[in-house]
Amino acid sequence: MDSDDGRDSGGGDGPVTAVEVPAAPGGMAGLSFPYQIVAAVALAAFAVLACVQLAMVFLYVAPSNTLTKQHGAAVDEWVYPEFEQNWKLFAPNPLQQNVSVQVRTESAGPDGPRTSAWRDLSAEDGRAIRGNLLPSHVQQNELRRAWDFYVGSHDDKNRANGLRGTLSEKYVRRLVMLRLGGRNDGGTILRIQVRSETRAVAAPEWSDEKISTGPSYRVLPWWKVTADDLSEEAGQ
């Protein structure tokens, strides 16, 4: 008996034909048009920033030329202190001195301002690094590089040499106050004073060389703490 519902009465399954679905385009082509514009603008801005960074670093390390003479201040403001270049990797000069950066504070108290004892920030960094298998770059070098930056941009009487000197003072004050916070011994910090303690590295036991390992100090003037020296939490 024949079927009238239009189906094949042969009883067998016919071959199945696969339908190919086109793959969705990848990358930026897969984004909608507004997102393509945003991505293109972001890539262009990143490319411009990368070119400016390379140009500034090149001018910083290049020999003195017309551009560096005319725009040296702008190059220094861009490079210092985050992108300062150091070539000691290629011309190593082992340190022969131990330099510790110390600070003391003048805080407001019920009986008037009081001065704290000297606090050794370098020793605190050393204790944080000792025993740490993977110490961070900040733990190892932040304070040391900040002090080197200050010393390199000031004369022996702590007078600043141009814009770099002023910037290094702000950097050291900011870094010290980040370590201290806005208060010390329960009182608001009014002023800080920073100094370095330098001791020569002792000669090895097998050497007959006589080296004095006594301390020498470089004491900076008192700095008044301002709102710019405080973090947002300390300022609040």
C-alpha positions, 0 to 999 in steps of 0.5 A, spaced: 500 500 500 502 506 497 503 512 502 500 518 501 504 523 506 509 524 500 515 520 504 520 516 500 517 509 501 523 505 499 525 504 506 532 506 506 536 512 508 539 516 503 546 520 503 547 526 508 550 532 505 554 536 510 553 543 510 559 548 511 558 553 515 563 559 514 568 561 519 567 567 523 573 572 522 578 573 527 582 579 530 579 586 529 575 583 523 571 580 528 569 586 532 563 590 530 565 597 527 565 601 533 569 597 537 574 596 530 574 604 531 576 604 538 581 598 537 584 602 532 585 608 536 588 605 542 593 601 537 595 608 534 596 611 541 600 605 544 604 606 537 605 613 538 607 613 546 612 607 544 615 611 539 616 617 544 619 613 549 624 610 544 626 617 542 626 620 549 631 614 551 635 615 545 636 622 546 638 621 553 643 616 551 646 619 545 652 624 545 650 631 546 647 634 539 643 640 537 636 636 539 639 635 546 641 642 547 635 645 545 630 640 549 635 637 554 630 639 560 624 636 557 628 629 555 630 629 563 623 630 565 621 624 561 626 620 563 627 621 570 627 618 575 623 612 572 627 610 566 634 612 568 639 608 564 645 605 568 650 602 564 654 599 570 652 592 567 657 593 561 663 597 565 662 594 573 664 598 578 663 594 585 661 598 591 667 599 596 662 602 601 656 600 605 651 606 605 645 607 609 639 612 608 636 614 615 631 619 617 628 622 623 622 626 624 619 632 628 612 630 630 607 634 634 606 632 641 602 635 647 608 638 650 610 641 643 614 638 637 619 632 639 624 629 635 625 622 634 631 617 634 634 616 627 631 610 623 635 606 618 631 605 612 636 601 609 637 596 614 629 595 614 630 593 606 636 589 608 631 585 613 626 584 608 630 581 603 634 577 607 631 570 606 627 572 601 629 567 595 625 572 590 626 579 592 623 585 588 626 590 584 623 595 589 626 592 595 633 591 593 634 598 589 628 603 590 631 607 596 638 606 594 637 609 587 633 614 590 639 616 594 644 616 588 639 620 584 639 625 590 647 625 591 648 625 583 644 632 582 647 636 588 653 638 590 657 637 597 653 643 600 646 640 598 645 645 593 641 643 587 643 643 580 637 645 576 631 641 575 634 634 576 636 637 583 629 639 585 626 633 582 630 628 586 629 632 593 621 631 592 622 624 590 626 622 596 621 626 601 615 622 597 619 616 598 621 617 606 614 619 607 611 613 604 615 609 609 613 613 615 606 614 613 603 621 616 604 620 623 610 617 628 609 615 635 602 618 635 603 625 633 603 628 626 609 629 622 611 636 621 618 635 619 623 630 616 631 630 616 635 625 612 642 623 612 647 617 610 651 613 613 657 611 609 662 605 612 668 602 607 667 595 606 673 591 610 679 588 607 678 581 607 682 577 612 688 575 608 689 582 606 694 586 610 691 592 607 688 597 613 682 600 612 678 605 616 671 602 617 668 608 621 662 611 619 661 618 616 655 622 615 652 626 610 646 630 613 641 634 609 637 640 612 630 639 615 624 638 610 617 641 612 612 635 610 607 638 605 601 635 602 605 633 596 609 628 600 604 624 603 600 618 600 592 619 599 591 615 605 596 618 610 593 625 607 586 623 609 
